[in-house]
């Protein structure tokens, strides 16, 4: 058994039906899947005033969980440094899992009793500064890869009446929240032509659906095997990676990019004069090269975007309640299957999202 560094202490008084300990996938260091231990004796969190304990119904697998575990974000001075998304190492032990849907089972204040029994979506951003995230679930605080999760009450959105399933709702916070943040920061409006790269991935598929709901003309860039799926998600036209020549794609008003890599320059070149490219990912590589003259001579804009604002998340939740989005769940796994799920995630041989069911 690994030494229990920093393990929280047990409390003596627990509410009815909430056990003193829970099962959790606990990460003890930066590294591969071997640094995660499945524990059945981890203390169940207890709420202080203004907090709630959520029984986790589903938690989606995300790239940010894997990169945070690996320490793959680098630092401002060294792109190869082992670090979390803020450029420093995480504090361990840590329960990861940024995407959480569940049912409130306990609150820390009688004023919040109305929430008990409600199905809720957890805003993964703990604190904001100037509308930008400074602390997130699964990185700076414990997340949803466990039976129970502790959250501030003001980060909970009631989705009891949503027609979406628990695994579908678990797809929303990070992927759809990131897509919503990108689309709003790029000011994508009805009638515009918008190219979405990596359109079959979590954020890409979310962007296709949200843009389609916004009545944009979506140009999806994806692999040959995913054409039918992104078309069904709402893409107006599909450009096939490795088959279609990007230079032949008519200019677009905006590009929503989660890929980066060697084709970044080609994405910039597809923008009309005055067009916008918003980026929030680097799955094809974080270091890119492009002719900066193609940027300023064409009055184009580059926009960096990380996650969402509170307003973005509320708008996303409204769409979830109305059933306006249809997240695609590729596969579900038990909590004990976290290593298998994350290994599958890195293969990128699926469309939609992988979800853990604690």
C-alpha positions, 0 to 999 in steps of 0.5 A, a space after each residue: 500500500 502506498 504511503 498515505 501522504 496528505 490523506 484527509 482525516 475522517 469525520 465522525 458524524 455523517 448524514 443518513 445514507 452517506 458512508 464515511 468512506 468512498 471509492 475513488 481513483 486517487 492520483 499520487 504523482 505526475 506520471 503514467 496510469 500507474 500513479 492512479 490507485 483505486 481506493 475503497 477507503 477514501 474519506 467522503 467529503 463533508 460540506 461547510 456552509 455554502 457547500 454541497 456533497 454531490 453523489 457522482 452519477 457520471 464523470 467524463 474523460 478529458 484530455 486535461 485530466 490526462 495532461 494534468 496527470 502527465 504534467 504535460 503542459 510545460 511552463 512559460 520558460 520550458 515547454 517540456 517542464 513537468 507541470 499542470 495547466 498553470 505551469 507548476 506541478 500539481 499538489 498530490 494526492 488528487 482525485 481528478 475528473 473535471 466533468 461531473 454530473 450527480 445528485 446533491 445528497 448533503 448541504 452545509 447550510 439549511 438555506 440550501 436544503 432545496 438542493 438536496 435530491 436535485 440532479 446537478 451539473 458542476 461548473 468545473 471552474 472554481 475561481 475566475 479572474 477577469 472572467 478567466 479561470 484560475 482554479 479548476 476541478 481535478 487540478 486545484 481541487 478534487 474532482 469527479 473520479 469518485 463516488 462523491 464530490 464536494 462543490 460550492 453551491 454557487 457552482 451547481 446548475 440544476 438539470 433535473 428536468 433535462 432529457 439528457 442521460 447522465 453520461 450525456 450530461 457528463 460530456 458537457 462541462 469541459 468539452 461543451 463549455 470550452 466550445 461555448 467559450 470559443 464560439 462566444 469569444 470569436 463572436 460567431 453569429 447566425 449565417 457565418 461560415 465557421 470551420 471546426 477542426 478536430 470536429 469528431 472530438 469532444 470539443 470539436 463535436 460540441 462546437 459543431 452542435 452549438 454552431 448549428 444550433 446558432 444557425 451558422 454554416 459549419 465546415 467540419 474538418 475531420 478524418 474519413 471515418 468520422 464524416 457521417 457522424 459530424 454530418 449528423 451532428 449538424 455540419 453543413 459541409 465536411 472537409 476530409 483530412 488527408 483527402 481534401 485540399 484545404 486550399 480549395 475550401 472557400 474562405 470562412 468567417 471564423 475557425 474554431 481550432 482545437 488541433 494546432 500542429 503543422 496545419 495551423 498555417 493552413 487554417 489561418 489562410 482559410 480566413 477571409 479578410 478580417 476573419 477570426 481564429 480562436 484556438 483552445 487546444 494543441 492535440 496535433 502539436 503545441 509549437 506552430 509556424 505560420 507567416 505572420 504577414 498573412 495575419 496582419 495584411 489580411 486584418 485577421 485576429 487570433 484569439 486564445 480561449 481556455 474554458 468558459 465564463 459563468 455566463 457561457 456555462 449558464 447558457 450551456 445549461 439552458 441548452 441542456 435543460 431544453 435538450 437542444 444538444 445531443 452529446 455523443 457517448 462513445 463508451 462508458 466504463 466503471 471507475 475501476 476502468 479508468 486506466 483503460 478509458 484513458 488509454 482508449 482516449 489517447 488512441 482517438 479511435 472513437 467519436 464523442 466522449 468516454 465516460 466513467 460511471 462511479 
